[in-house]
């Protein structure tokens, strides 16, 4: 399986295949299992449907690594429209933003300014802006920006971050974030990283995930545990029960189109569940990373693609 993961990670960076896939009807059909649609309206309709099933939503306008300031502001405008629509439709939804989509690789100052505007808008509409984590070369600058913005009284509580359990540094990062009072989404990590910065063995990534999830659950801050791994979920449930942590103090987070059965089961058991709903025309890298993370997704697509 590590070989298959490496293949899909490599494919996620193939520009020719990405260009073909994002423009073809075949590619869009394949992606529809994991991507809500191409437009804002598609995402909002899916969010409303997920809400009706008793689950919250995080909306993600797909895209990363813009090449101009104009593109960065255009990407941000989609999120501003989302925040207004969420408020108008009274949806139980927030937003998730990649800083490279806000111009981080052009100018960290530009990305921080745009992120500040989004966090301010989120706060003004009683919402929340999660800053996503990208590859390890961007971990520190992402943490620095989130910590600076959260330190501003007007933005406190309106912005959070993602931490990846496959990085060696993540426990120290979480300890600092908890000291700052910042909400965390914990995931395992979806990028190909060198052994110098990340655990190469899945067992070590999983063990670190359990350690970090216990740190988060034991804090008074509301966090999200993003996993489809039933063993990880069972560990979190057990820790919460043993330490008298009420299920209302945290949430499980899962991807749109992945383990819907498990999502519904957790809701029936009384746990908070949030579904990460991506949308947009630049879906290809995200789609390939989902296939890399979970080989069962590949089998699912093969079984269902030619069904009427």
C-alpha positions, 0 to 999 in steps of 0.5 A, spaced: 500 500 500 505 505 501 507 504 493 500 505 491 500 511 496 506 514 492 503 513 485 497 517 487 501 522 490 505 523 484 499 523 480 496 529 484 502 533 481 502 531 474 500 537 470 498 534 464 493 529 467 490 534 472 489 539 466 485 533 462 481 531 468 479 537 470 476 539 463 473 532 462 466 529 463 469 523 465 474 526 470 468 530 473 464 524 474 469 520 477 470 526 482 463 527 484 463 521 490 468 526 493 467 533 491 460 536 492 460 540 485 463 545 481 459 552 484 458 555 490 450 553 489 452 546 489 456 546 495 450 550 499 445 544 497 450 539 499 451 542 506 444 543 507 443 536 505 448 534 510 445 538 516 438 535 515 442 528 517 444 531 523 451 533 521 455 540 521 459 542 515 466 545 513 466 548 506 472 548 502 473 551 495 478 547 492 485 550 489 492 552 492 498 555 489 495 561 486 500 565 481 498 572 482 495 577 487 488 578 483 487 570 483 488 570 491 483 575 492 478 572 487 479 565 491 478 569 497 471 572 495 468 565 494 469 564 501 466 571 503 460 569 499 460 562 502 460 566 509 454 570 507 450 565 504 451 560 510 449 566 515 443 567 510 441 560 509 442 559 517 446 553 515 451 549 520 457 550 516 464 553 517 470 554 512 476 551 511 482 555 507 489 554 504 494 559 505 497 558 498 490 559 495 491 566 499 497 568 496 502 565 501 507 563 496 507 570 493 507 574 499 506 571 506 504 578 508 498 578 502 496 571 505 496 574 512 492 580 510 487 576 506 486 571 512 485 576 517 479 579 512 476 572 512 477 571 520 474 578 521 468 576 516 467 569 520 467 573 527 462 578 524 457 572 522 458 568 528 462 563 524 469 560 524 475 560 519 479 554 519 486 555 516 488 548 513 495 545 513 499 544 507 506 540 506 511 541 511 515 546 508 509 551 510 508 548 517 511 554 520 509 560 516 502 557 517 502 556 524 506 563 525 500 567 521 494 563 525 497 565 532 498 572 530 491 573 528 488 569 533 492 573 538 488 579 536 482 580 541 477 581 535 479 575 532 480 570 538 475 564 537 474 566 530 480 562 527 483 555 528 488 550 524 490 543 522 495 539 525 498 533 522 500 527 526 505 524 521 510 530 523 515 529 528 514 536 531 506 536 532 506 534 539 510 541 541 506 545 536 499 542 539 502 544 546 503 551 544 496 552 540 493 549 547 497 554 551 494 560 546 487 557 546 487 555 539 482 550 536 485 544 532 483 539 527 487 533 528 488 529 521 494 524 519 496 528 513 496 527 506 502 529 503 509 525 501 514 527 506 521 526 507 523 521 513 527 527 516 520 530 518 515 525 518 514 518 521 515 513 515 511 507 518 503 508 519 503 504 525 507 510 528 503 515 525 497 512 528 500 512 535 502 519 534 495 520 532 492 517 539 497 521 543 495 528 540 488 526 540 488 525 548 492 532 549 486 535 545 480 532 548 483 533 555 483 541 554 477 545 555 477 547 547 473 545 542 477 541 537 476 536 531 478 529 530 479 528 523 479 520 521 475 515 518 479 510 522 475 506 527 481 504 531 482 511 532 475 513 533 474 507 539 481 510 542 478 517 542 471 514 545 474 510 550 479 516 553 473 521 553 469 516 557 474 514 562 476 522 563 469 524 564 469 528 557 462 530 555 461 528 547 459 535 546 466 538 548 469 535 541 467 533 534 469 527 529 470 530 522 470 526 516 470 527 508 464 528 504 463 521 500 467 517 505 465 512 510 458 515 510 455 509 514 460 511 520 458 518 520 451 516 521 453 511 526 456 516 530 450 521 530 446 516 532 451 514 538 450 522 540 457 524 537 458 531 534 460 529 526 462 535 521 463 533 514 468 536 510 465 538 503 470 540 498 467 544 491 470 547 485 473 546 478 480 545 481 479 538 484 484 534 481 490 534 487 484 533 492 481 527 489 488 524 488 490 525 495 483 522 497 485 515 493 492 515 496 490 515 503 485 510 502 486 504 497 478 502 498 476 509 495 480 506 488 476 499 489 469 503 490 470 507 484 472 501 480 466 498 482 461 504 481 463 508 475 460 504 470 453 503 473 447 506 470 
